[in-house]
Amino acid sequence: MKLTDVFATLLKKLKVKHVFGLQGGAVVHFFDSLEKKKIKVTYTNHEQSAALAGVSYAKSTENIGCVIVTTGPGSTNAITGLLAAWQDSVPCLFISGQSRSNHVSYGKKVRQVGTQEVNICDIVKPITKYTKFVKKKENFVDEVLKATKIAISGRPGPVWLDIPLEIQWSDIKNRKININLNKKIVKKNKNFSKFKKSLKLFKEAKKPLLILGFGVRNSFENLSNLKKLVYRKKIPFVTTWNGADLFSTDDQFNLGILGMSGQRGANKAVFESDLLICLGTHLSIPHTTTLYKNYAPNSKKIIIDIDQDQLKNLNVKFDLKINDDLKKFVNWLINKNISTYKWSNLEELKKMNWYLQKKIKYPNSNIFIRNLTKQIKEKFCLVVDGGGTALYAGFQSPIIKPQDRIICSSSISSMGSGLAETIGAIKSKNFKKIICIIGDGSFLMNIQDLQTIFQDKINVSIILINNNGYLAIRNTQKEFLNRRYFGTHPKGNLTMPSFRKLAKAFKINYLKVNNPNKMQKAIDYIKKTNKPNICEIFVDENQETLFKQGYAKDENGTFTPQPLSEMYPFIGTPIANTNN
């Protein structure tokens, strides 16, 4: 049997239902076999898009993703998506086609041998859990099984197999394949002493606070036991960006999103807490700022993480580090004799996460997204592009209900990721509605994805925030470079095309919102439509984000970051009603 036919059969046994990729001379056999075996394939117009879509699909289904790309630039184009999978701990199998075995540069200390050939394994090794150049056809099946098991075990992540062309079309013996993949590496519990130590910290605490990240999804098949812990013991929580959809926005114990681009109430809660418990996050610099050495100085800190290497390389000083599956820890803690806690100011903190900005003649994207997500009744997925404008609006503004999801590769914050991740999310078939939030600068980076959206009839509402360039970068230029807006504004040699004409070219419906009074009409259209559409919102080109880390300018002209207990606009700014 042809090797690629065996691969297609193997994917079915691994319950991989969808593959993302782009055709190329070094992978035609793979795609031919997938089509013969009727495995669904989404062909994108750029390998970066295929990779990001595959990762988004894996996030949406909580199964392993699969991406197939050709050799040379096809492989290197996929690295941005690979990095997203690596940093967000998403299991994804990358397959690259390669030149013939005698035409590769592996181990030869030369730059190139074959046509479009590149030593891709050595390039991607630092950002994969496993990578292998498969030299022998007899090893292929075992390598796929090995790579897949590694991808989903422990802390999940991407794996990469590079397959020479002559191996792809070779015949191999068809054999019985036993699929035995355990998602978790089972270890004997050696942490009971540390578990007990954590119990002592809980009993001493008056205001404990959970910090929940994306890793929670990798550990729990469902969140029932985590919710039991929260509700029984009345422990409030904050989340990272990628953990923002674990609970409803209006959950009584949800205090919002922490970090330098998070929410004021959430960050204030962290600094008020006397015990922080990190689940599924290791508090990287976006969560703590560069002031991590003095982060939440009045709290004890516990972290539970399956990744031992990560625990050895933490910025924040923790009082207790536990190398274990956080599900095991939560399940153990639920039934322990710890008191219920009383935070007297939960509602006050929650109200601090939203305020109505001053009235201006332009629409406000934060208010638009808040009202849109509040009014949508169906299960929806909010795909947030990695550009700064989209990130702020997409995480600080929406109202998330049970079963809703937010998809974003926020760890790498790649501009232009949103359209590709939308394609992956919709292919999961898990959502009634898909909304993509993206800025005008990001939109241009992978605009070819509109063709895939059109040809596949993807029902998505693209909320295109037009602020006349790169607002997030302009804000940096404003603060540190005295408003020298080179490459970020029309005055700095950057122009934007007509997005209305682009929408027409791709045969996608277009809405224009250039007046605050038009916002509700656009929301009503998005709620009822089942066709792909672009809703372009013309905002003030200097529209402030809701909150961000502030900087104080010293007398000598240097800038000093301010602690997250005080975010810009600083305390004293009027807080509006959260119902606005």
C-alpha positions in Angstrom: 0.0 0.0 0.0 1.2 3.5 -0.8 2.7 5.2 2.3 0.5 8.3 2.1 -2.6 6.1 1.8 -1.5 4.4 5.1 -1.1 7.8 6.6 -4.6 8.8 5.7 -6.0 5.6 7.2 -3.9 6.3 10.3 -5.3 9.8 10.7 -8.8 8.3 10.8 -7.8 5.9 13.5 -6.3 8.9 15.4 -9.7 10.6 15.0 -8.1 13.5 13.1 -11.1 14.7 11.1 -9.7 17.8 9.4 -6.3 18.8 7.8 -5.1 22.2 6.9 -2.5 22.9 4.3 -1.4 24.3 0.9 -0.5 22.2 -2.1 3.1 21.9 -3.2 5.2 19.6 -5.3 6.6 17.9 -2.3 3.2 17.0 -0.7 0.9 16.2 -3.6 0.9 12.5 -2.6 -0.3 13.4 0.9 -3.2 15.5 -0.3 -4.1 13.0 -3.0 -4.4 10.2 -0.4 -6.4 12.4 2.0 -8.9 13.2 -0.7 -9.2 9.5 -1.7 -9.8 8.6 1.9 -12.4 11.5 2.2 -10.6 13.3 5.0 -11.7 16.9 5.0 -9.0 19.3 3.9 -9.0 23.1 3.9 -6.6 24.5 1.4 -5.4 28.0 2.3 -3.5 30.5 0.2 -0.5 30.8 2.4 1.2 28.3 4.7 1.1 30.7 7.7 -2.7 30.7 7.4 -2.8 26.9 7.2 -0.7 26.6 10.4 -2.7 29.2 12.3 -6.0 27.6 11.2 -4.8 24.2 12.3 -3.8 25.5 15.7 -7.2 27.3 16.0 -9.0 24.2 15.0 -7.2 22.2 17.8 -8.1 24.9 20.3 -11.8 24.8 19.2 -12.1 21.0 19.3 -9.6 20.3 22.1 -8.2 17.6 19.8 -4.9 17.4 17.9 -4.6 19.6 14.9 -2.9 18.6 11.6 -1.0 20.8 9.2 0.7 19.7 6.0 3.1 22.0 4.1 5.6 21.6 1.3 9.4 21.9 1.5 11.6 25.0 1.7 9.6 28.3 1.9 6.4 26.3 2.4 7.8 24.9 5.7 9.3 28.2 6.9 6.1 30.0 6.1 4.4 27.8 8.7 6.7 28.7 11.6 4.5 31.5 12.9 1.6 29.1 13.4 4.0 26.5 14.9 5.2 29.1 17.4 1.6 29.9 18.3 1.1 26.2 19.1 4.3 26.0 21.1 3.7 29.0 23.2 0.0 28.3 23.8 0.6 24.6 24.5 -1.6 23.3 21.7 -1.1 19.7 20.3 -0.6 19.9 16.6 1.0 17.5 14.1 3.0 19.2 11.4 4.0 17.2 8.3 6.4 18.7 5.8 7.2 17.3 2.4 10.9 17.2 1.6 13.2 16.8 -1.4 14.5 13.2 -2.1 16.7 11.8 0.7 19.9 12.2 -1.4 19.0 15.8 -2.1 18.9 17.1 1.5 21.4 19.1 3.5 20.9 17.3 6.8 24.4 16.9 8.5 26.3 18.1 5.4 27.2 21.5 6.6 26.1 23.1 3.4 23.3 25.6 2.8 21.3 23.8 0.2 21.4 20.6 -1.9 18.0 20.0 -3.5 15.4 22.3 -5.1 13.7 24.4 -2.4 15.3 22.1 0.2 16.0 23.3 3.7 17.0 21.6 7.0 13.6 22.3 8.6 14.0 19.9 11.5 16.9 21.8 13.0 15.1 25.1 12.4 12.0 24.1 14.3 13.5 21.9 17.0 13.6 24.7 19.7 9.8 25.2 19.3 8.6 21.6 19.1 8.2 18.8 21.6 9.6 16.4 18.9 10.9 16.6 15.4 12.2 13.9 13.1 13.5 13.5 9.5 12.0 10.2 8.6 14.7 8.4 6.5 13.1 4.9 6.3 9.7 4.0 5.1 9.5 1.2 7.6 9.7 3.7 10.5 7.0 6.0 9.2 3.9 4.7 11.0 5.7 4.3 14.3 7.1 7.9 14.0 3.6 9.2 13.5 2.2 7.4 16.5 5.2 8.4 18.6 4.9 12.1 17.6 1.2 12.1 18.2 1.5 10.7 21.7 4.2 13.2 22.6 2.1 16.0 21.3 -0.9 15.3 23.6 1.1 14.0 26.7 2.1 16.1 29.7 2.2 19.7 28.7 0.8 19.6 25.1 2.6 21.1 22.1 3.4 20.8 18.4 5.5 18.0 16.8 7.1 18.0 13.3 7.8 15.2 10.9 9.8 15.8 7.7 9.1 13.2 4.9 11.3 12.8 1.8 9.5 12.7 -1.5 10.5 9.1 -2.5 9.3 7.8 0.8 5.8 9.3 0.3 5.1 7.3 -2.9 6.8 4.1 -1.7 4.9 0.9 -0.9 4.8 -0.4 2.6 3.3 -3.4 4.2 -0.2 -2.9 5.5 -0.2 -4.0 9.2 -2.5 -3.9 12.1 -2.0 -0.7 14.0 -2.8 -0.5 17.7 -3.8 3.0 18.8 -2.9 3.4 22.5 -2.6 7.1 23.2 -2.9 8.2 26.8 -3.4 12.0 27.0 -1.7 12.2 30.3 1.5 10.8 31.6 0.5 8.9 34.7 3.0 9.5 37.6 2.9 8.3 41.1 2.0 11.1 43.3 5.1 12.4 45.1 3.5 15.7 46.0 1.3 14.9 49.0 3.7 16.8 51.3 3.5 19.9 49.1 -0.3 19.5 48.8 -0.5 19.5 52.6 1.8 22.6 52.7 -0.6 24.4 50.4 -3.5 23.5 52.7 -1.7 25.4 55.5 -1.4 28.4 53.3 -5.1 28.2 52.4 -6.0 28.1 56.1 -3.9 31.1 56.9 -5.3 33.2 54.0 -8.1 35.7 54.3 -8.3 36.7 50.6 -7.1 33.9 48.4 -7.3 34.4 44.6 -7.1 31.9 41.7 -5.3 32.9 38.6 -6.5 30.8 35.6 -4.8 30.4 32.3 -5.2 28.4 29.1 -3.5 25.4 30.7 -6.7 24.7 32.6 -8.3 23.5 29.4 -5.4 21.1 28.8 -5.9 19.5 32.2 -9.7 19.3 32.6 -12.0 17.4 30.3 -14.7 19.7 31.8 -14.6 22.4 34.4 -17.1 20.9 36.9 -14.6 20.3 39.7 -12.9 23.6 39.3 -16.3 25.3 39.5 -17.0 23.2 42.7 -13.8 24.6 44.3 -14.7 28.2 43.4 -18.4 28.0 44.5 -18.0 25.8 47.6 -15.1 27.8 49.0 -16.1 31.1 47.5 -12.7 31.8 46.0 -12.7 34.5 43.4 -10.5 34.4 40.4 -8.9 36.4 37.6 -7.8 35.0 34.2 -5.1 35.5 31.6 -6.3 36.5 28.1 -6.4 32.9 27.0 -8.3 31.9 30.1 -11.0 34.6 29.7 -13.6 32.2 28.4 -13.3 29.6 31.2 -16.2 31.2 33.1 -18.9 33.6 32.2 -18.0 37.3 32.3 -20.8 38.0 34.8 -19.9 35.1 37.1 -20.1 36.4 40.6 -16.5 35.3 41.3 -15.0 36.4 38.0 -12.9 39.5 38.6 -11.7 39.9 35.0 -8.4 39.7 33.1 -5.0 40.5 34.7 -1.9 41.9 33.2 -0.5 45.0 31.5 -3.3 45.0 29.0 -5.9 43.6 31.3 -8.5 45.2 33.5 -8.2 47.5 36.4 -10.4 45.5 38.9 -8.6 42.3 38.1 -5.1 43.7 38.7 -6.3 45.5 41.9 -7.6 42.2 43.2 -4.2 40.6 42.7 -2.5 43.2 44.8 -5.2 43.0 47.5 -4.9 39.2 47.7 -2.9 37.5 50.4 -2.6 34.2 48.6 -2.3 33.7 44.8 -2.9 30.2 43.3 -1.7 29.9 39.7 -3.4 27.2 37.6 -2.5 26.9 33.9 -0.3 30.0 33.8 3.2 30.8 35.0 2.8 34.6 35.2 5.0 35.8 32.3 5.9 39.4 31.8 2.6 40.4 29.9 0.8 39.4 33.2 3.2 41.0 35.6 5.1 43.7 33.6 8.8 44.1 34.1 8.1 44.9 37.7 7.8 41.1 38.4 10.3 41.1 41.3 7.8 43.1 43.3 4.7 41.6 42.0 1.8 41.4 44.5 4.3 41.9 47.4 1.7 41.2 50.1 0.7 37.7 48.9 2.0 34.2 49.3 2.1 32.4 45.9 1.5 28.8 44.8 1.9 27.5 41.3 0.9 24.0 40.0 2.4 23.1 36.6 3.0 19.8 34.8 6.1 21.3 33.1 9.1 20.8 35.4 11.3 22.9 33.1 8.9 25.8 33.3 8.9 25.7 37.1 12.7 26.1 37.0 12.4 29.3 35.0 9.9 31.6 36.6 10.1 35.4 36.9 7.9 35.7 39.9 9.1 34.2 43.2 6.7 31.5 44.4 6.4 30.3 48.0 5.4 26.8 46.8 6.0 25.1 43.4 4.2 21.9 42.7 5.2 19.8 39.6 1.9 18.0 39.0 -1.3 17.9 37.0 -3.4 20.8 38.3 -6.6 18.6 37.9 -5.2 16.3 40.6 -4.5 19.2 42.9 -8.0 20.7 42.4 -9.7 17.4 42.9 -7.7 16.9 46.1 -8.4 20.3 47.5 -12.2 20.3 46.9 -12.9 18.1 49.9 -10.4 19.5 52.3 -11.4 21.4 55.4 -10.7 25.0 54.4 -13.1 27.8 55.2 -15.2 29.7 52.8 -13.8 33.1 52.1 -15.3 36.5 52.3 -14.2 39.2 49.9 -16.4 42.2 50.8 -15.6 44.2 47.7 -16.2 41.8 44.7 -18.8 43.9 43.1 -16.8 47.0 43.5 -13.8 45.3 41.8 -15.9 44.0 39.0 -17.3 47.5 38.2 -13.8 48.8 37.9 -13.3 46.6 34.8 -15.5 48.8 32.6 -16.0 52.5 32.2 -17.7 54.6 29.5 -15.2 56.7 27.7 -15.8 60.3 26.8 -18.3 60.9 24.1 -16.8 61.5 20.7 -18.1 62.0 17.2 -16.8 58.6 16.1 -18.1 55.1 17.0 -16.4 53.4 19.9 -15.2 49.8 19.2 -15.2 48.8 22.8 -18.8 49.7 23.3 -19.7 48.1 19.9 -18.2 44.8 20.8 -19.6 44.8 24.3 -23.1 45.4 23.1 -22.8 42.9 20.2 -21.6 40.1 22.5 -24.2 40.9 25.0 -27.0 40.7 22.5 -26.0 37.5 20.7 -27.9 34.6 22.2 -26.4 31.7 20.2 -23.2 29.9 21.2 -20.4 32.0 19.5 -16.7 32.0 19.1 -14.9 35.3 19.3 -11.6 35.2 17.3 -9.3 38.0 18.3 -6.4 39.0 16.0 -3.0 39.4 17.6 -2.7 43.2 16.8 -2.9 45.6 19.7 -6.2 47.3 18.7 -8.0 43.9 18.4 -6.5 42.5 21.6 -7.6 45.4 23.8 -11.1 45.5 22.3 -11.5 41.7 22.1 -10.6 40.9 25.7 -11.5 44.0 27.7 -14.9 44.5 26.2 -16.9 41.3 25.4 -19.6 39.7 27.5 -18.8 35.9 27.5 -21.6 33.5 28.3 -21.3 29.8 29.2 -20.0 27.7 26.3 -18.8 30.8 24.4 -15.1 30.7 23.3 -12.4 33.2 22.7 -9.6 32.1 20.3 -6.4 34.0 20.0 -2.7 33.3 19.8 -2.1 36.0 22.3 1.3 34.6 23.4 2.9 35.6 20.2 0.4 38.4 19.4 0.9 38.0 15.7 -0.7 40.7 13.6 -2.8 39.2 10.8 -3.6 35.9 12.6 -7.3 36.6 13.0 -8.7 35.6 9.6 -6.7 32.3 9.6 -7.8 31.4 13.1 -11.4 32.2 12.1 -11.1 29.5 9.4 -9.9 27.0 11.9 -12.6 27.8 14.4 -15.5 27.5 11.9 -14.2 24.2 10.6 -14.7 22.7 14.1 -18.4 23.1 13.7 -18.8 23.8 17.4 -20.2 27.3 17.1 -23.4 28.9 15.8 -21.7 32.3 15.2 -18.1 33.3 14.5 -17.0 36.9 15.1 -13.5 38.0 14.2 -12.1 41.3 15.6 -9.2 42.7 13.6 -7.5 46.1 13.1 -7.0 47.7 9.7 -3.2 47.1 9.7 -3.6 43.5 10.7 -6.3 42.9 8.1 -3.8 43.6 5.2 -1.3 41.1 6.4 -3.2 37.9 5.4 -6.0 39.4 3.2 -5.8 36.4 0.9 -7.7 34.5 3.6 -10.9 36.3 2.5 -10.8 34.1 -0.6 -11.0 31.0 1.6 -13.8 32.5 3.6 -15.7 33.3 0.4 -15.1 29.9 -1.4 -15.9 27.9 1.7 -19.0 30.1 2.6 -17.7 30.7 6.1 -20.3 32.5 8.1 -18.2 35.0 9.9 -18.7 38.7 10.9 -15.4 40.5 10.6 -15.3 43.5 12.9 -12.7 45.6 11.1 -11.5 48.5 13.4 -10.2 51.3 11.2 -8.0 53.7 13.2 -6.0 54.8 10.2 -3.0 52.6 10.6 -1.2 50.9 13.5 -2.7 52.5 16.7 -1.0 50.3 19.2 2.4 51.0 17.8 1.5 54.7 17.5 0.8 54.8 21.2 4.4 53.6 21.8 5.7 56.2 19.4 3.6 58.8 21.1 4.9 58.0 24.6 8.6 57.4 23.8 9.3 59.0 20.4 7.5 62.4 20.7 4.8 61.4 18.1 7.2 60.4 15.3 4.7 58.2 13.5 7.0 56.6 10.8 5.3 53.6 9.2 2.2 53.7 11.3 0.1 56.7 10.0 -0.6 58.4 6.7 1.7 61.2 7.9 4.4 58.6 8.4 4.3 57.1 4.9 1.5 54.5 5.5 -1.7 54.4 3.6 -4.8 52.2 3.8 -6.9 51.0 0.8 -10.6 51.0 0.4 -11.8 48.0 2.4 -15.3 48.4 0.9 -13.8 47.8 -2.6 -11.7 44.9 -1.2 -14.9 43.3 0.2 -16.6 43.7 -3.1 -13.6 42.1 -4.9 -13.9 39.0 -2.6 -17.8 39.0 -2.9 -18.3 39.5 0.8 -21.0 41.7 2.2 -19.9 45.1 3.6 -21.2 47.4 6.3 -19.9 50.8 7.1 -20.2 52.3 10.6 -18.9 55.8 10.8 -21.4 57.2 13.2 -22.3 56.1 16.8 -25.9 56.1 15.8 -25.3 53.4 13.2 -23.8 50.9 15.7 -27.1 49.2 16.7 -28.2 48.8 13.1 -25.0 47.0 12.3 -25.4 44.8 15.4 -28.9 43.8 14.4 -27.6 42.9 10.9 -24.8 40.7 12.3 -27.2 39.0 14.7 -29.5 37.8 11.9 -27.2 37.2 8.9 -25.8 33.8 7.9 -23.5 35.2 5.3 -19.8 36.3 5.6 -19.6 40.0 6.1 -17.1 42.8 6.9 -18.3 45.5 9.4 -15.9 48.4 9.1 -16.0 50.6 12.2 -14.3 54.0 11.8 -13.0 55.0 15.2 -11.1 58.0 16.4 -7.5 57.4 15.3 -6.4 58.2 18.8 -9.1 56.2 20.6 -7.8 55.1 24.0 -7.8 51.5 25.1 -9.9 50.9 28.2 -6.9 50.3 30.4 -3.2 49.7 30.1 0.0 49.9 32.1 0.9 53.5 32.7 4.3 55.2 32.5 5.5 58.2 34.5 7.9 60.6 32.9 10.8 61.6 35.2 12.4 65.0 35.3 15.4 63.6 33.3 13.0 62.5 30.5 13.1 58.7 31.2 9.9 56.7 31.6 9.2 54.6 34.6 6.5 51.8 34.5 3.8 52.1 37.1 2.6 49.0 39.1 -0.5 47.2 37.9 -2.4 48.2 41.0 -2.7 51.5 39.3 -3.6 51.4 35.6 -4.0 54.1 33.1 -6.4 56.0 33.0 -5.4 56.1 36.7 -7.6 55.7 39.7 -9.9 58.7 39.9 -11.3 58.4 36.4 -15.1 58.2 36.7 -16.4 54.7 36.5 -19.5 54.3 34.4 -22.4 51.8 34.8 -21.4 48.4 33.5 -24.8 48.2 31.7 -23.8 50.9 29.2 
